[in-house]
């Protein structure tokens, strides 16, 4: 097993598990990442509640035990954690761009030395980088 310098925060949705792990492997990260998997992914960080505390505790553990240096946030199309919100794909991408940027700020407030990368996964299995998107 290789070093574990990466942490992936992703949704629990079964539709994205295989494609996500394949994508991470293709990026050279096979067996080199911890995973936090919860409905809504990093949306759980946006309210000051038990879910935020849970996610931050998991990040803290990964940093202290494995020396995590990079956190990869993955949000996806058609996320049930949003409820019955009707948005087309472009609207979903813009929504998740804003939410992952908010989550990144919270992470960096607590862990300023980590690098954060943000992606949106389509139902077709495409990974769209959310850095710099507006």
Secondary structure as GFF3:
##gff-version 3
##sequence-region A 1 134
A	DSSP	beta_strand	6	10	.	.	.	ID=ss1
A	DSSP	three_ten_helix	14	16	.	.	.	ID=ss2
A	DSSP	alpha_helix	17	26	.	.	.	ID=ss3
A	DSSP	beta_strand	33	37	.	.	.	ID=ss4
A	DSSP	three_ten_helix	41	45	.	.	.	ID=ss5
A	DSSP	alpha_helix	50	66	.	.	.	ID=ss6
A	DSSP	beta_strand	70	76	.	.	.	ID=ss7
A	DSSP	three_ten_helix	80	82	.	.	.	ID=ss8
A	DSSP	alpha_helix	89	110	.	.	.	ID=ss9
A	DSSP	beta_strand	115	121	.	.	.	ID=ss10
A	DSSP	beta_strand	127	129	.	.	.	ID=ss11
###
